[in-house]
Amino acid sequence: MAVDIFSVRSMLAALEQAKPPRTWILDTFFTSSQTFDTETVDIDIIKGHRRMAPFVNPRLQGKVVERRGYKTRSYKPAYIKPKMVTTAADIFKRDPGQHIYAGNIGPAARAAMQVGLDLAELDTMITRREEWMAAMALTTGTVPVIGEGVDDLVDFLFDATHLPALVGTAQWDDSTNATPLDDLKTWKRLVAKDSGIAPTVCLMGLSALVNFLKCDQVIGTSTGGKTVFNMINVMMGRIDPKLLPNGITYYGTLTEVGLEIYTYEEWYIDDESGIEAEMMPTSKVLLGSPSTRATRMYGAIQDLDATAAVPRFPKSWTEKDPSARFIMLQSAPLPAPLEPDAFLCATVL
């Protein structure tokens, strides 16, 4: 008789092919979080200024100066409420890795295990969506919120100069004429000037990195025979690739520019095309600093059973006919870069 490998009997342990979400962008730049008990959240977007204290005669009154300026934007965070359903038939199916002859595990225990698995999967989906929102905010300055019954755009007021796009021979795939080191210096100086925060992290899409390492200015042809990235001695920089947790690869430090170079290996399934896409666009370069003010905001959970402001709110209920249990996880996330001038994302190809 053929064995149904999904029935509750069992075989050798199987490995689940789950792909846990990587959250390097959230963990690096959005290190704080706030929860709200309101549907709408107010975001104070700070624009940097370098004012000096005014001179005044000591016998005259002190001069009143205005407080540091900012713009307040009100947003309704995107609402997320994925749910899963478990039927009686699901309870009698074995999970990957469970023994075929697992008669000692009753339906109630299997149901409880299924609830835990479903909640973990729903949380994974929401976390990946948050990472995507953070990536969109930093690489485009906006977050499109498009779904069933919703079509919005959250705009974080990025200045056009902080979203430059190279053209012609300036693009990094022109290894002879491109000047990526000069570009990085110019962009870092612009960010420092506009925000007062000097970027220290340079996240490159894979194609951007590959072409960067081929440019004459980087490999030495146009730098008087000196190699910017040198495998042995630190000259203007050093290439020393290291695989780090969370899907990140450290490629080295440009000591002359003061930037650490990284690439990010993470993907998501695009809502419209259904095609797997890179979390960090392959042709872009992002500059930023972990010390920048950016936070994960969570709006109110719009559920009568919710009694507190929380990032996640789980809910479970049953239907009698047909018999089924529903598990739902609700969240209203909004990763918000509060100092947009402290970031720059360039399209280099």
C-alpha positions as CSV (number, residue, x, y, z in Angstrom):
1,M,0.0,0.0,0.0
2,A,1.3,3.5,-0.9
3,V,2.3,5.7,2.1
4,D,0.8,9.2,2.2
5,I,3.8,11.1,3.5
6,F,1.5,13.9,4.7
7,S,-0.5,11.6,7.0
8,V,0.2,11.2,10.7
9,R,2.5,8.2,10.6
10,S,6.0,9.3,10.1
11,M,9.4,8.8,8.5
12,L,12.9,10.2,8.8
13,A,12.9,13.9,9.8
14,A,12.3,16.3,6.9
15,L,13.7,19.8,6.6
16,E,11.3,22.6,6.2
17,Q,12.2,24.9,3.3
18,A,10.9,28.0,5.1
19,K,12.8,31.2,4.2
20,P,12.9,33.4,7.4
21,P,12.8,37.1,6.7
22,R,16.0,39.1,6.9
23,T,15.7,42.6,8.4
24,W,19.0,44.3,8.0
25,I,17.6,47.6,6.8
26,L,15.2,47.7,9.8
27,D,17.8,46.6,12.3
28,T,20.4,49.1,11.0
29,F,18.4,52.3,10.4
30,F,15.1,51.8,12.2
31,T,16.3,50.8,15.6
32,S,13.5,52.4,17.7
33,S,9.8,51.8,17.7
34,Q,6.6,53.6,18.8
35,T,3.1,52.4,19.2
36,F,0.0,54.6,19.0
37,D,-3.7,54.1,20.0
38,T,-4.8,56.3,17.2
39,E,-5.6,55.4,13.6
40,T,-3.5,58.3,12.3
41,V,0.1,59.0,13.4
42,D,1.9,62.4,13.1
43,I,5.4,62.4,11.8
44,D,7.7,65.3,12.5
45,I,10.1,65.4,9.5
46,I,13.2,67.3,10.5
47,K,15.2,69.4,8.0
48,G,18.7,70.3,9.1
49,H,19.8,73.9,9.6
50,R,23.2,75.4,10.6
51,R,22.2,78.6,12.3
52,M,24.7,80.6,14.4
53,A,23.8,82.6,17.5
54,P,23.3,86.3,16.6
55,F,25.5,89.0,18.0
56,V,23.9,91.6,20.3
57,N,25.1,94.5,22.4
58,P,25.3,93.3,26.1
59,R,23.2,96.3,27.2
60,L,20.3,95.3,24.9
61,Q,17.8,92.6,25.3
62,G,18.6,89.0,24.2
63,K,17.5,88.3,20.7
64,V,14.7,85.8,20.2
65,V,15.5,82.9,17.8
66,E,13.1,80.5,16.2
67,R,13.1,76.9,17.2
68,R,14.5,74.4,14.8
69,G,12.1,73.9,11.9
70,Y,10.2,70.7,11.0
71,K,7.3,69.6,9.0
72,T,4.5,67.5,10.5
73,R,2.8,65.0,8.3
74,S,-0.2,62.9,9.3
75,Y,-0.4,59.4,7.9
76,K,-2.6,56.4,8.4
77,P,-0.2,53.5,8.6
78,A,-0.9,50.7,6.2
79,Y,-3.2,48.1,7.8
80,I,-2.2,44.4,7.6
81,K,-4.4,41.5,8.7
82,P,-3.4,38.2,7.1
83,K,-5.2,35.1,8.3
84,M,-5.0,31.3,7.9
85,V,-7.7,28.6,8.3
86,T,-7.3,25.2,9.8
87,T,-9.9,22.5,9.1
88,A,-10.4,19.1,10.7
89,A,-8.7,17.5,7.7
90,D,-5.5,19.6,8.4
91,I,-5.3,18.3,12.0
92,F,-4.9,14.8,10.7
93,K,-2.1,15.7,8.3
94,R,1.4,15.4,9.6
95,D,3.8,18.4,9.6
96,P,7.2,18.1,7.8
97,G,9.6,16.2,10.0
98,Q,6.9,14.6,12.2
99,H,7.1,10.8,12.5
100,I,4.7,8.8,10.3
101,Y,3.6,6.6,13.3
102,A,2.9,9.5,15.7
103,G,-0.2,8.0,17.3
104,N,0.8,9.5,20.7
105,I,0.0,13.0,19.5
106,G,-3.7,13.6,19.7
107,P,-5.8,16.0,17.6
108,A,-5.9,18.7,20.3
109,A,-2.1,18.7,20.6
110,R,-1.8,18.8,16.8
111,A,-4.2,21.7,16.6
112,A,-2.2,23.7,19.2
113,M,1.0,23.0,17.2
114,Q,-0.7,24.2,14.0
115,V,-1.8,27.4,15.7
116,G,1.8,28.1,16.7
117,L,3.1,27.4,13.1
118,D,0.4,29.5,11.5
119,L,1.1,32.5,13.8
120,A,4.8,32.2,13.1
121,E,4.2,32.2,9.4
122,L,1.9,35.2,9.6
123,D,4.4,37.1,11.7
124,T,7.1,36.3,9.1
125,M,4.9,37.7,6.3
126,I,4.3,41.0,8.2
127,T,8.0,41.3,9.1
128,R,9.0,40.9,5.5
129,R,6.4,43.6,4.5
130,E,7.9,46.0,7.1
131,E,11.4,45.4,5.7
132,W,10.1,46.1,2.2
133,M,8.4,49.3,3.4
134,A,11.7,50.4,5.0
135,A,13.6,49.6,1.8
136,M,11.1,51.6,-0.3
137,A,11.2,54.6,2.1
138,L,15.1,54.8,1.9
139,T,15.5,54.0,-1.8
140,T,12.6,56.0,-3.3
141,G,11.5,58.4,-0.5
142,T,8.0,57.0,-0.7
143,V,6.0,53.9,0.3
144,P,3.2,52.9,-2.0
145,V,0.3,51.3,0.0
146,I,-1.7,49.4,-2.6
147,G,-4.1,46.6,-1.8
148,E,-7.7,45.6,-1.6
149,G,-9.6,48.8,-0.9
150,V,-6.5,50.9,-0.4
151,D,-4.4,53.0,-2.8
152,D,-2.1,55.5,-1.0
153,L,1.4,56.9,-1.2
154,V,3.3,57.8,1.9
155,D,5.8,60.6,1.0
156,F,8.7,61.3,3.3
157,L,9.8,64.6,1.5
158,F,13.1,63.4,0.1
159,D,14.7,66.2,-1.8
160,A,15.4,65.4,-5.5
161,T,19.1,65.9,-4.9
162,H,19.0,63.0,-2.5
163,L,17.7,60.7,-5.2
164,P,20.2,61.4,-8.1
165,A,20.3,59.2,-11.2
166,L,23.5,59.1,-13.2
167,V,23.3,59.3,-17.0
168,G,25.6,58.6,-20.0
169,T,29.3,58.1,-19.3
170,A,28.8,58.9,-15.7
171,Q,27.1,55.6,-15.1
172,W,29.3,53.0,-13.4
173,D,29.1,50.5,-16.2
174,D,31.4,52.9,-18.2
175,S,34.6,51.7,-16.5
176,T,36.8,54.2,-18.2
177,N,34.9,57.4,-17.7
178,A,32.9,56.8,-14.6
179,T,34.2,58.3,-11.4
180,P,32.5,56.4,-8.6
181,L,34.9,57.5,-5.9
182,D,34.2,61.2,-6.7
183,D,30.4,60.4,-6.8
184,L,30.5,58.9,-3.3
185,K,32.5,61.8,-2.0
186,T,30.1,64.3,-3.5
187,W,27.0,62.5,-2.2
188,K,28.5,62.0,1.3
189,R,29.3,65.7,1.4
190,L,25.8,66.6,0.3
191,V,24.2,64.5,3.0
192,A,26.5,65.9,5.7
193,K,25.8,69.5,4.5
194,D,22.0,69.0,4.4
195,S,21.5,67.0,7.6
196,G,24.5,67.5,9.7
197,I,25.0,63.7,9.8
198,A,27.8,62.2,7.9
199,P,26.9,58.8,6.4
200,T,29.1,55.9,7.3
201,V,27.3,53.0,5.5
202,C,27.1,52.4,1.8
203,L,24.7,49.7,0.7
204,M,25.2,48.7,-2.9
205,G,22.9,46.7,-5.1
206,L,24.8,43.7,-6.6
207,S,25.1,45.2,-10.2
208,A,26.2,48.5,-8.7
209,L,29.0,46.8,-6.7
210,V,30.2,44.6,-9.6
211,N,30.5,47.6,-11.9
212,F,32.1,49.7,-9.1
213,L,34.9,47.2,-8.7
214,K,35.6,47.3,-12.5
215,C,35.9,51.1,-12.7
216,D,39.4,52.4,-13.6
217,Q,39.2,54.9,-10.8
218,V,38.8,52.0,-8.3
219,I,41.2,49.4,-9.7
220,G,44.0,51.9,-10.2
221,T,44.2,52.9,-13.9
222,S,43.1,56.5,-13.2
223,T,44.6,56.9,-9.7
224,G,48.3,57.0,-10.6
225,G,48.8,53.3,-10.5
226,K,47.4,53.0,-6.9
227,T,44.7,50.4,-6.2
228,V,41.9,51.8,-4.1
229,F,41.0,48.4,-2.9
230,N,44.1,46.4,-2.1
231,M,44.0,42.8,-0.9
232,I,47.1,43.0,1.3
233,N,47.9,46.6,2.3
234,V,45.5,49.3,3.2
235,M,46.0,52.1,0.8
236,M,42.9,54.1,0.0
237,G,40.8,51.2,1.0
238,R,40.7,47.5,1.5
239,I,38.5,44.7,0.1
240,D,37.9,42.1,2.7
241,P,34.6,40.3,2.0
242,K,32.9,38.9,5.1
243,L,29.6,37.1,5.2
244,L,27.6,38.5,8.2
245,P,24.3,37.4,9.7
246,N,21.0,38.7,8.3
247,G,21.9,38.3,4.6
248,I,24.5,41.0,4.6
249,T,28.0,40.9,3.1
250,Y,30.7,43.4,4.2
251,Y,33.1,44.1,1.3
252,G,35.4,46.6,2.8
253,T,36.0,50.1,3.9
254,L,36.8,53.1,1.7
255,T,39.1,54.8,4.2
256,E,39.5,57.8,1.9
257,V,35.8,58.4,1.7
258,G,34.9,57.0,5.2
259,L,32.3,54.5,4.0
260,E,31.8,50.8,4.8
261,I,30.6,48.9,1.7
262,Y,27.9,46.3,2.0
263,T,25.6,44.2,-0.2
264,Y,22.3,42.7,0.9
265,E,21.0,39.3,-0.1
266,E,17.2,39.4,0.5
267,W,14.2,39.1,-1.8
268,Y,10.5,39.4,-1.8
269,I,7.6,38.4,-4.1
270,D,6.3,41.5,-5.9
271,D,2.6,42.1,-5.4
272,E,1.8,43.0,-9.0
273,S,4.1,40.8,-11.1
274,G,4.4,37.8,-8.7
275,I,8.1,37.7,-9.5
276,E,10.8,37.5,-6.8
277,A,12.6,40.9,-6.6
278,E,15.6,42.1,-4.7
279,M,15.0,44.1,-1.5
280,M,17.9,46.4,-2.4
281,P,17.5,47.3,-6.1
282,T,20.5,46.0,-8.0
283,S,21.3,49.3,-9.8
284,K,21.2,51.6,-6.7
285,V,23.5,52.8,-4.0
286,L,22.2,53.9,-0.6
287,L,24.1,56.1,1.9
288,G,23.1,56.5,5.5
289,S,24.1,56.4,9.1
290,P,22.7,54.2,12.0
291,S,22.7,57.3,14.2
292,T,20.0,58.9,12.0
293,R,16.5,59.4,13.6
294,A,14.3,56.7,12.0
295,T,11.6,54.7,13.8
296,R,9.1,51.9,13.4
297,M,5.7,53.4,14.0
298,Y,2.6,51.3,14.7
299,G,-0.9,52.7,14.4
300,A,-3.9,51.5,16.4
301,I,-5.2,48.0,16.0
302,Q,-8.7,48.5,14.7
303,D,-10.4,45.6,16.5
304,L,-12.9,45.7,19.4
305,D,-11.0,43.0,21.2
306,A,-7.7,45.0,21.2
307,T,-7.2,46.7,24.5
308,A,-3.7,48.1,24.1
309,A,-1.4,49.7,21.5
310,V,0.8,46.8,20.3
311,P,2.8,46.1,17.1
312,R,1.0,42.8,16.6
313,F,-2.4,41.6,17.7
314,P,-3.3,37.9,17.2
315,K,-6.8,36.7,17.1
316,S,-8.4,33.3,16.8
317,W,-12.0,32.1,16.3
318,T,-13.9,29.0,15.1
319,E,-16.8,28.4,12.7
320,K,-19.1,25.5,13.4
321,D,-20.3,24.6,10.0
322,P,-18.1,23.8,8.2
323,S,-15.8,23.3,11.2
324,A,-12.8,25.5,10.9
325,R,-10.5,27.6,13.1
326,F,-9.2,31.0,11.8
327,I,-5.9,32.6,13.0
328,M,-5.3,36.2,12.2
329,L,-2.5,38.6,13.0
330,Q,-3.1,42.3,12.7
331,S,-0.6,45.2,12.5
332,A,-0.4,48.8,11.3
333,P,3.3,49.4,10.6
334,L,5.0,52.5,9.2
335,P,8.9,52.6,9.1
336,A,9.5,56.4,9.1
337,P,12.8,58.1,8.3
338,L,12.4,61.3,10.4
339,E,15.5,62.9,8.9
340,P,15.2,62.3,5.2
341,D,18.2,64.6,4.4
342,A,20.4,62.1,6.2
343,F,19.9,59.5,3.5
344,L,20.7,59.5,-0.2
345,C,19.9,56.8,-2.8
346,A,21.5,57.1,-6.2
347,T,20.7,55.1,-9.4
348,V,24.2,54.4,-10.9
349,L,23.3,52.2,-13.8
